[in-house]
Every structure is written in C-alpha cells, then in structure tokens.
C-alpha cells in the first residue's frame, strides 16, 4: 500500500522488550546535506512526475512585503488552486488521501472540499540547527522501550534524521526544532458543536526548551511549559505547568494545575495519555495537543514507509488578521475557502495499543511531513477497530526565524460531527508569537503557579 522511497529505512515494528541503538554511523551522517538528503533527512529530489519539486532551501528570508513584528504575510500570494477535490471526485484521489481524510468527504458531502495548490517545500531551519542534526544523530539513542532519549544533543532539527523505527519518527516530531530561546504565544482553542456553535477559549503559554535549561542542573529536561487561560471568565486564571523529560523511563512527565476558583495547586497525573484535554469540552485527549505529545510507551510502533499525501501546508490564510473566527468556523469543519492543501511526501507510522495498556485510541496512523518532521495528519481508531477521528496539522513557516510550526490543528469526531480547532488568533491584535522570550526557570515551578494565575 505504501511505497518506501528511501531504501535504508526498512519498515520495522519497535518491540518494547528489545532495547535498540538508534544512533547513525558517520557514513550515514555524511549523507545529510548532500545530493540525496536535505540536512534534516528529507529527500532532496522531487518526485518522478514533477508534482513534488526538489527542496531548494525552503524560505531562507521573509518575503519583501513582510513587516517585522507584524502578522506573517503569505509568501505565495499569486498561487492558484490546481484543482479541487470534492465528494464527487474523491475516489479518483483516494490513493493520495488518508482514510480519515476520505471519510470527511463522506461525512460532509455537500460542504467539504480540498483546494489543491502547487507544492511549495517551504520548510527550513537555521543553518546551525541543520549542521547540528548530523552531529546529534551520531550519539542519540533510544531509552529502554523507546520511552525516552539518551545522549540527546541540545541542538539539531531531528534526533533521528535517517529513521529505522516508527518510534524514532514520532520522537522527531516531539523533539523537533522550535527555537533556541523561550517561546511565548497567545492563541485560541475552539470546541465546535455539530450545529456550528462555538465559544473560544483564549490561552497564553510560555515554554523553555532543553537548549536553554543547561545540562548540569536539569540533565533530563526536554522542556518546561506553562499555560494559562485568559478567557472566558469562568475559566480565567487556571494554569497548567508541565515538566517534560527526555528519558521518561528514568523520570516520567510531571504536571501541576492551579485552579483559580479554589486557589489551590495540585499534582495532575492525568495530564498525559488519554486524560481530558484542558478546556476542550471532551474533544481531545492530553496527548492530542501539538498533534501528539508525551511518552510513547503504551503503543507498539511500526514504520510503514513513505507515501505521497495531500496535506495542509503554507496555511497563512488561517492566520489573517482581517478574518474573524466566524469566517473560519463552520458546522462540521473549517471553511474550505481558507484551507490550502499540497502534495508532499510523508512518513507513515502506525501505533497499536499494547496488550494490557489503556487508551481510548486503540490504533493511530500518523503521516509526518518529511521536511519539517511535523505530524500533518492522524487517523484515530476506537477499540473496535473503527475509524473514529481525523486530525490535521495546518503547517506554516515562521520564516523570520526559520521555524516550521502549525497555523492551527483540527481534530474531527467523524461520529458526532463535533470538532476542535487549536491555534487560531485572528481576533487578537498583531503577531502573537515571541520567539525571543527570556523567562526564568523559576517561573516554571509549582510554587510559581499561584502567581502565574494572578497575572
């Protein structure tokens, strides 16, 4: 079903009982940045029929009409759709769609469509991160059971740029490059009812990555993360704190919450796996955020191979300041007039729940963009093996800092007709990302939670 396009990446199932070294050889590392592979491990060449171009460096500089500090502008404003996929012709394109994407056309035959644009391989990373990828890949290893990373290099855009196991691809997403400094951003999470009614929840979060934490004092931290709710009033002041660890066999994730109504800080062990997502109206799990996060220990992971897939890409329209949330949010799905899809190569990884493990998703199929290592599509299956949910990450480049990220992520319940969108900021003023946030680690402690809730 899937065409494996890089022969070295043989499909393999990761067996938790068999520890495996993942670091690559110097000979393999030398392929990165060469004529065959990009510096982060993607195929440099385009595809055979020319519908996917060669990678030429992505967007190394902002477009001429970008104004520093203001909202990002579309670097491809003159692109027109090549064609549109609808319920009437979806079968003709099903080989380049995931089963969940096909199901969306069946679920919403009258309103759902995909506008397919020319493929723009815009993803890139700072040169220092590209160069560091080959260095780090020669030393990083999987922890026991694949449930963490050992000898993780503090820089680099991918821990496993030439992956040989499914769990390595997932770790590339979890640990992908997001900047060297801290990050502060403001955005909404919008649970949408089947009839289209919605009430946005406004978040502000701050994070500090491993590159700034220092190896001596915090040797096992991947990042620290603080999220506060700014609106609506009934939730305002609630705060979540997460300490995410590199080797989660040695030290599992730790999380705390501050409830503004109770003025109380407490441990939150359910902020993981299929625990309910914060203020999501039951529409997402804790590990649904950022497409997928957390320890992979409850699943067996299979690297299926690669395939060409229509995925959301260069989603600059979703962040336009002249749009309201009502312009974008519709019953069943976001307004297709503001969605852009392109044909890209993706890694295909399947996860199946281990015997005796618990999670509401018995199986997931992940489709991971080769250029950014961001998960772009996920199909979720329930305990009966039935397709249940489909999730998409609408990729975009923050080109002024060379950071690939998500303009928004959407998770669709194909049974109930409800969905949730995370990341929109159209009704906020200006650009909502501070990639030079210089918060202190002392702000990311349980004792600081009460203070964070009162800001």
Number of C-alpha atoms within 10 A of each C-alpha: 8 12 11 17 16 14 8 11 17 15 19 16 18 22 15 17 9 10 14 16 14 23 21 21 12 12 9 15 21 13 16 23 19 12 10 14 19 22 29 28 26 23 21 20 16 15 15 8 7 10 14 19 18 14 19 15 14 16 19 17 11 19 15 8 10 16 12 10 12 12 19 24 19 20 18 12 9 6 11 11 13 10 11 13 17 20 19 12 11 20 14 9 13 15 16 19 19 19 16 23 22 19 19 22 21 16 15 17 13 11 17 18 20 23 20 21 20 18 18 19 23 22 27 27 27 15 14 11 21 22 18 19 26 29 19 24 28 21 17 19 23 23 20 20 18 31 21 25 24 17 18 23 19 20 21 27 33 30 35 28 28 25 24 21 25 26 28 25 30 25 24 21 22 21 23 20 25 18 21 17 18 24 20 20 18 21 22 24 22 25 26 26 19 16 11 17 14 18 14 20 21 23 22 17 18 21 25 25 22 26 17 16 21 13 12 7 8 12 15 24 22 22 20 23 20 23 24 25 23 21 17 13 9 11 17 19 24 28 27 26 28 21 20 23 24 26 24 21 17 12 13 17 18 17 22 21 24 25 19 17 11 8 13 12 19 12 14 16 14 15 23 19 23 16 18 18 19 20 17 20 13 12 21 21 21 19 19 21 15 18 22 20 18 22 23 20 20 19 23 21 29 22 26 23 24 23 19 23 24 26 29 27 28 28 21 25 20 25 23 19 16 9 15 16 18 12 13 18 21 19 18 24 23 23 17 15 13 16 20 23 22 24 22 25 24 25 27 26 26 21 23 16 19 16 9 6 10 13 16 14 22 20 24 21 22 27 27 27 25 23 24 28 29 28 29 26 30 27 23 25 20 15 13 10 11 11 20 19 24 25 24 23 26 26 27 24 27 23 22 16 17 22 21 24 21 26 23 25 23 21 26 25 20 19 10 12 19 20 28 26 24 24 22 24 26 23 15 14 10 14 17 17 17 15 18 13 16 15 15 12 12 9 17 21 15 19 11 14 26 19 13 19 21 13 8
